[in-house]
């Protein structure tokens, strides 16, 4: 039997993945590289392939989930920007999705261009660099 906190954490992980799926489908199609990235991130969060497949197949309207904590928001945005680069093409619809998400997270829209430049062509920052970027984002872009 799954406990309350385990259920809450599973729900958080699924909501995180739903945000990524919404982004991946923002241009009207799910590119195979985007799907691979979704499975990779889902696996990183301990979701089973069947759970990820169920989320991908779902026909429910995907409403963005807004985490409460700054670090959780930034970690979500980390994965979102990785999704933007997953198929090698930064689409206008993906940038628009990111801007909407950043606004919902309570940050200034300029944060999107800043994040995209950090991840230029999928070059992920190290954990140490990302920790510094989180601090910088709070100073520069908090709405």
C-alpha positions as CSV (number, residue, x, y, z in Angstrom):
1,X,0.0,0.0,0.0
2,X,1.3,3.5,-0.9
3,X,1.5,6.0,1.9
4,X,0.2,9.6,1.7
5,X,3.6,11.2,1.2
6,X,4.7,8.6,-1.4
7,X,1.4,9.4,-3.2
8,X,2.1,13.1,-3.1
9,X,5.6,12.6,-4.4
10,X,4.4,10.3,-7.2
11,X,1.8,12.9,-8.1
12,X,4.5,15.6,-8.2
13,X,6.7,13.5,-10.6
14,X,3.7,12.8,-12.9
15,X,2.8,16.5,-12.9
16,X,6.4,17.4,-13.7
17,X,6.3,15.0,-16.7
18,X,2.9,16.3,-17.8
19,X,4.5,19.8,-18.1
20,X,7.2,18.3,-20.3
21,X,4.7,16.4,-22.5
22,X,2.7,19.6,-22.9
23,X,5.8,21.3,-24.2
24,X,6.7,18.5,-26.5
25,X,3.2,18.6,-28.0
26,X,3.2,22.4,-28.2
27,X,4.2,22.3,-31.9
28,X,1.4,19.8,-32.7
29,X,3.6,16.7,-32.8
30,X,5.7,14.6,-30.6
31,X,9.1,14.2,-32.2
32,X,10.8,10.8,-31.4
33,X,13.7,12.5,-29.8
34,X,11.3,14.4,-27.5
35,X,9.7,11.2,-26.6
36,X,13.1,9.6,-25.8
37,X,13.8,12.6,-23.6
38,X,10.5,12.2,-21.7
39,X,11.3,8.6,-21.0
40,X,14.8,9.5,-19.9
41,X,13.5,12.2,-17.5
42,X,10.7,9.9,-16.3
43,X,13.3,7.2,-15.6
44,X,15.4,9.7,-13.7
45,X,12.4,10.4,-11.4
46,X,11.8,6.7,-10.9
47,X,8.7,6.4,-13.1
48,X,8.1,3.1,-14.8
49,X,7.8,2.9,-18.6
50,X,4.1,2.0,-18.4
51,X,3.4,5.1,-16.3
52,X,5.2,7.3,-18.8
53,X,3.4,5.6,-21.7
54,X,0.1,6.2,-20.0
55,X,0.9,9.9,-19.5
56,X,1.9,10.2,-23.2
57,X,-1.3,8.5,-24.4
58,X,-3.6,10.5,-22.1
59,X,-6.1,12.7,-24.0
60,X,-6.6,14.9,-20.9
61,X,-6.0,18.6,-21.4
62,X,-2.6,19.2,-20.0
63,X,-2.8,22.1,-17.5
64,X,0.6,23.3,-16.3
65,X,1.5,22.4,-12.7
66,X,3.2,25.1,-10.7
67,X,5.6,23.9,-8.0
68,X,5.7,26.0,-4.8
69,X,9.4,26.2,-4.1
70,X,11.9,28.2,-6.2
71,X,14.3,25.2,-6.5
72,X,11.5,22.9,-7.7
73,X,10.4,25.5,-10.3
74,X,14.0,25.9,-11.5
75,X,14.5,22.1,-11.7
76,X,11.3,21.9,-13.7
77,X,12.5,24.7,-16.0
78,X,15.8,22.8,-16.4
79,X,14.0,19.8,-17.8
80,X,11.7,22.0,-19.9
81,X,14.6,23.7,-21.6
82,X,16.2,20.3,-22.2
83,X,12.9,19.3,-23.9
84,X,13.2,22.5,-26.1
85,X,16.5,21.2,-27.4
86,X,15.5,17.5,-27.6
87,X,14.7,17.5,-31.3
88,X,17.5,20.0,-32.2
89,X,15.0,22.7,-33.2
90,X,13.8,25.6,-31.0
91,X,10.3,26.2,-32.2
92,X,8.4,29.5,-31.7
93,X,5.6,27.5,-30.1
94,X,8.0,25.9,-27.6
95,X,9.4,29.3,-26.7
96,X,5.9,30.7,-26.2
97,X,5.1,27.7,-24.0
98,X,8.2,28.4,-21.9
99,X,7.2,32.1,-21.6
100,X,3.8,31.1,-20.4
101,X,5.2,28.6,-17.9
102,X,7.7,31.1,-16.6
103,X,4.9,33.7,-16.1
104,X,2.9,31.1,-14.2
105,X,5.9,30.3,-12.1
106,X,6.1,34.0,-11.1
107,X,9.2,34.9,-13.1
108,X,9.8,37.6,-15.7
109,X,9.5,36.6,-19.3
110,X,13.1,37.5,-20.1
111,X,14.1,34.4,-18.1
112,X,13.3,32.3,-21.1
113,X,16.0,33.8,-23.4
114,X,18.4,33.6,-20.5
115,X,17.7,29.9,-19.9
116,X,17.9,29.0,-23.6
117,X,21.3,30.7,-23.9
118,X,22.5,28.7,-20.9
119,X,21.5,25.4,-22.5
120,X,22.6,26.5,-26.0
121,X,22.2,23.4,-28.2
122,X,21.7,21.1,-25.3
123,X,24.9,21.8,-23.3
124,X,23.7,21.0,-19.8
125,X,25.2,23.0,-16.9
126,X,27.0,21.0,-14.2
127,X,25.2,20.6,-10.8
128,X,27.4,23.3,-9.4
129,X,26.7,25.7,-12.2
130,X,23.0,25.0,-12.0
131,X,23.0,25.8,-8.3
132,X,24.5,29.2,-9.1
133,X,22.1,29.8,-11.9
134,X,19.2,29.1,-9.5
135,X,20.5,31.9,-7.2
136,X,21.0,34.2,-10.1
137,X,17.5,33.6,-11.4
138,X,16.0,34.4,-8.1
139,X,17.8,37.8,-8.1
140,X,17.2,38.7,-11.7
141,X,13.8,37.3,-12.7
142,X,11.5,37.0,-9.7
143,X,8.3,38.8,-10.7
